Amino acid sequence: MNRLIVPAAALLLAAASSSQALAADPVFYEPSPSAPIMSPVSVYDWTGFYAGVNAGYGGGSFRHPLSFDGTELGSLNVTASGFVLGGQVGYNMQFDKFVAGVEADIQWTNIRSQADLSVSAAAIPPGGNLALGTEVNWFGTVRARLGFTPVDRLMVYGTGGFAYGGMTSYARGSGGFAGIDESARSTKWGWTVGAGAEYALTDALSLKTEYLYTDLGRSNIATIDFAGDTLTFDRRVNFHTVRTGLNFRF
């Protein structure tokens, strides 16, 4: 029986030693990695009032129809050009990626044209020289804008509405037309249409580039009773403008 007790005791001592060794070893637990914290995506909102300034260049072909005794003899088309400088105010409302708004602007400009015409005595007796000119002194527009935001902070848009402007025109003669010295200053109404793009530089400041076509219609410069006949000078004013501006949102 002693032969059985000795091996059993040895086994118990070995098991006890193993248990003490396991108990002495520290156990470490690694926490599972946490999900990364995502920063919120910045989405610019175009909604709100704004005001700004702009400058650019304009030009077109001003027509000067000439009639004699009710018969139009033709039109003297003259290239016009000049600078524009002004300001604008407006309001935008954003719907998802679309932006709807209204804008009004007023512009100072020196877009002008002048042409000299030599008329034979066979066409209009007694013949002579005529100088015709038109200048757009200022103009303004009130327009709707409909935009789309393909990426954050960039809006492309179409625009259109009505336009108005102050113009000065003149007709001066020499030779057989030396008695002609007429001028007309008036405000005319018309329409305008165009397109543009605007980028938000900061939350309050944006940069825009815009093209407009403006038509201020046809009007009379002067109707002259000349040697028993009627000589009529008209004007037809339409022009293009390209301008760059800054808008401040508030």
C-alpha positions as CSV (number, residue, x, y, z in Angstrom):
1,M,0.0,0.0,0.0
2,N,2.9,2.3,0.6
3,R,3.8,1.9,-3.0
4,L,0.5,3.5,-4.0
5,I,0.6,6.3,-1.4
6,V,4.0,7.7,-2.6
7,P,3.1,8.2,-6.3
8,A,-0.2,9.7,-5.3
9,A,1.4,12.2,-3.0
10,A,3.9,13.1,-5.8
11,L,1.0,13.8,-8.2
12,L,-0.8,16.0,-5.7
13,L,2.3,18.0,-5.0
14,A,2.9,18.6,-8.8
15,A,-0.7,19.7,-9.3
16,A,-0.5,22.1,-6.4
17,S,2.7,23.6,-7.8
18,S,1.1,24.1,-11.2
19,S,-1.9,25.8,-9.6
20,Q,0.3,28.2,-7.7
21,A,2.3,29.0,-10.9
22,L,-0.9,29.8,-12.8
23,A,-2.3,31.9,-10.0
24,A,0.9,33.9,-9.9
25,D,0.7,34.8,-13.7
26,P,-1.3,38.1,-14.3
27,V,-4.1,38.0,-16.9
28,F,-4.4,40.9,-19.4
29,Y,-7.5,41.8,-21.4
30,E,-7.3,44.0,-24.6
31,P,-10.4,46.1,-25.2
32,S,-11.9,45.9,-28.7
33,P,-11.0,48.8,-30.9
34,S,-13.7,51.6,-30.9
35,A,-15.2,52.9,-34.1
36,P,-13.5,56.0,-35.5
37,I,-15.3,59.3,-34.8
38,M,-16.5,60.9,-38.1
39,S,-16.5,64.7,-38.5
40,P,-19.7,66.1,-39.8
41,V,-19.7,67.0,-43.5
42,S,-19.8,70.8,-44.1
43,V,-22.6,71.8,-46.4
44,Y,-22.9,75.5,-47.4
45,D,-26.4,77.0,-47.3
46,W,-27.1,79.8,-49.8
47,T,-30.3,80.9,-48.0
48,G,-30.4,84.5,-46.9
49,F,-30.0,88.2,-47.9
50,Y,-26.9,89.5,-49.6
51,A,-25.5,92.7,-51.1
52,G,-22.4,93.4,-53.2
53,V,-20.5,95.2,-55.9
54,N,-19.5,94.4,-59.4
55,A,-17.5,95.6,-62.4
56,G,-17.0,94.5,-66.0
57,Y,-17.2,95.3,-69.6
58,G,-20.1,95.7,-72.1
59,G,-20.7,96.1,-75.8
60,G,-22.9,95.3,-78.7
61,S,-24.2,96.7,-82.0
62,F,-26.5,99.8,-81.7
63,R,-28.8,100.3,-84.6
64,H,-29.9,103.7,-85.9
65,P,-32.7,103.3,-88.4
66,L,-33.1,106.3,-90.8
67,S,-36.4,107.1,-92.4
68,F,-37.4,109.7,-95.0
69,D,-41.1,110.6,-95.5
70,G,-42.1,107.4,-93.8
71,T,-39.8,105.1,-95.9
72,E,-37.0,103.5,-94.0
73,L,-33.8,104.0,-96.0
74,G,-31.7,101.6,-93.9
75,S,-30.1,101.3,-90.5
76,L,-26.7,102.5,-89.5
77,N,-25.3,99.7,-87.2
78,V,-22.5,100.9,-84.9
79,T,-20.3,98.8,-82.6
80,A,-20.6,100.1,-79.0
81,S,-18.4,99.3,-76.0
82,G,-17.6,100.5,-72.5
83,F,-17.2,99.7,-68.9
84,V,-19.8,98.9,-66.2
85,L,-19.6,99.5,-62.5
86,G,-22.4,99.0,-59.9
87,G,-23.9,97.1,-57.0
88,Q,-26.6,94.5,-56.3
89,V,-28.9,93.2,-53.6
90,G,-30.8,89.9,-53.4
91,Y,-32.2,87.0,-51.5
92,N,-31.7,83.2,-52.0
93,M,-33.7,80.2,-50.7
94,Q,-32.0,76.8,-51.0
95,F,-33.9,73.5,-51.6
96,D,-31.5,70.6,-51.4
97,K,-29.2,71.2,-54.4
98,F,-31.4,73.9,-56.0
99,V,-31.4,77.6,-55.2
100,A,-34.1,80.1,-56.1
101,G,-33.8,83.8,-55.6
102,V,-34.3,87.3,-56.8
103,E,-31.7,90.0,-57.5
104,A,-31.8,93.7,-58.3
105,D,-28.8,95.7,-59.5
106,I,-28.0,99.3,-60.7
107,Q,-25.0,100.0,-63.1
108,W,-23.1,103.1,-64.2
109,T,-21.8,102.6,-67.7
110,N,-20.2,104.5,-70.6
111,I,-21.2,102.0,-73.3
112,R,-21.3,104.3,-76.4
113,S,-21.3,104.3,-80.2
114,Q,-20.9,106.9,-82.9
115,A,-20.9,106.7,-86.6
116,D,-20.6,109.2,-89.5
117,L,-22.9,108.8,-92.5
118,S,-22.5,110.5,-95.9
119,V,-25.9,110.9,-97.7
120,S,-26.2,111.7,-101.4
121,A,-28.5,114.3,-102.7
122,A,-30.3,111.6,-104.7
123,A,-31.3,109.8,-101.5
124,I,-32.2,112.9,-99.4
125,P,-31.8,116.3,-101.1
126,P,-29.7,118.3,-100.7
127,G,-27.4,115.7,-99.3
128,G,-24.7,116.1,-96.7
129,N,-23.1,114.4,-93.7
130,L,-24.7,113.0,-90.5
131,A,-23.2,112.0,-87.2
132,L,-25.3,109.6,-85.2
133,G,-24.5,108.5,-81.7
134,T,-26.0,106.7,-78.6
135,E,-24.6,106.2,-75.1
136,V,-26.1,104.1,-72.3
137,N,-25.5,106.3,-69.2
138,W,-26.8,103.8,-66.7
139,F,-29.1,100.7,-66.5
140,G,-30.6,98.4,-63.9
141,T,-32.3,95.0,-63.8
142,V,-34.7,93.1,-61.6
143,R,-34.2,89.4,-62.2
144,A,-35.1,85.9,-61.0
145,R,-32.3,83.5,-60.4
146,L,-32.5,79.7,-60.5
147,G,-29.3,77.8,-59.5
148,F,-27.9,74.4,-59.0
149,T,-25.0,73.3,-56.6
150,P,-23.0,70.5,-58.2
151,V,-20.5,70.6,-55.4
152,D,-20.4,72.3,-52.0
153,R,-20.0,76.1,-52.1
154,L,-20.4,76.3,-55.9
155,M,-23.6,77.5,-57.6
156,V,-24.3,77.8,-61.3
157,Y,-27.4,79.6,-62.3
158,G,-29.6,81.1,-65.0
159,T,-31.2,84.5,-64.6
160,G,-33.8,86.7,-66.4
161,G,-36.2,89.5,-65.9
162,F,-36.8,93.1,-66.9
163,A,-34.3,95.9,-67.5
164,Y,-34.4,99.7,-67.6
165,G,-31.8,102.3,-68.5
166,G,-31.0,105.9,-69.2
167,M,-29.7,106.8,-72.7
168,T,-28.5,109.9,-74.6
169,S,-28.6,110.0,-78.4
170,Y,-27.8,112.7,-80.9
171,A,-28.0,113.5,-84.6
172,R,-25.8,116.3,-86.0
173,G,-25.5,117.4,-89.6
174,S,-23.0,119.2,-91.8
175,G,-23.0,120.3,-95.4
176,G,-26.6,120.3,-96.7
177,F,-27.7,119.0,-93.3
178,A,-26.0,121.8,-91.3
179,G,-29.3,122.7,-89.7
180,I,-29.6,119.3,-87.9
181,D,-28.5,119.3,-84.3
182,E,-30.8,117.1,-82.2
183,S,-30.4,115.2,-79.0
184,A,-32.6,113.0,-76.9
185,R,-32.2,111.8,-73.3
186,S,-34.7,109.2,-72.1
187,T,-35.3,106.2,-69.8
188,K,-36.4,103.1,-71.6
189,W,-37.6,99.7,-70.4
190,G,-36.7,96.3,-71.8
191,W,-35.7,92.8,-70.8
192,T,-32.5,90.8,-69.9
193,V,-31.4,87.2,-69.7
194,G,-28.1,85.5,-68.7
195,A,-26.2,83.0,-66.7
196,G,-23.5,82.9,-64.1
197,A,-21.5,81.1,-61.4
198,E,-20.9,81.9,-57.8
199,Y,-18.4,80.4,-55.3
200,A,-18.5,80.9,-51.5
201,L,-15.0,81.9,-50.4
202,T,-16.1,82.0,-46.7
203,D,-19.4,81.6,-44.9
204,A,-20.2,85.3,-45.5
205,L,-18.3,86.2,-48.7
206,S,-18.8,84.9,-52.3
207,L,-17.3,85.6,-55.7
208,K,-19.4,85.6,-58.8
209,T,-19.0,85.9,-62.6
210,E,-22.0,86.7,-64.7
211,Y,-23.1,87.3,-68.3
212,L,-26.2,89.3,-69.3
213,Y,-27.8,90.2,-72.6
214,T,-29.9,93.3,-72.3
215,D,-32.4,94.8,-74.8
216,L,-33.8,98.3,-74.2
217,G,-35.9,98.4,-77.3
218,R,-36.4,100.9,-80.1
219,S,-37.1,104.6,-79.6
220,N,-37.0,107.8,-81.5
221,I,-34.1,110.3,-81.4
222,A,-35.6,113.0,-83.5
223,T,-38.2,113.7,-86.2
224,I,-37.3,116.8,-88.3
225,D,-39.3,118.7,-90.9
226,F,-36.6,119.3,-93.4
227,A,-37.5,121.4,-96.5
228,G,-41.0,120.1,-96.5
229,D,-40.0,116.5,-95.9
230,T,-39.8,114.5,-92.8
231,L,-36.5,113.0,-91.6
232,T,-36.7,110.5,-88.7
233,F,-33.8,109.1,-86.6
234,D,-34.4,106.1,-84.4
235,R,-32.3,103.9,-82.2
236,R,-32.3,100.3,-81.2
237,V,-30.2,99.4,-78.2
238,N,-29.2,95.9,-77.1
239,F,-25.9,94.9,-75.6
240,H,-23.9,92.2,-73.8
241,T,-22.2,92.6,-70.4
242,V,-19.7,90.4,-68.6
243,R,-19.0,91.3,-65.0
244,T,-17.3,90.0,-61.8
245,G,-18.5,90.8,-58.3
246,L,-18.4,90.1,-54.6
247,N,-21.4,89.4,-52.5
248,F,-21.6,89.7,-48.7
249,R,-24.3,87.6,-46.9
250,F,-26.0,88.9,-43.8
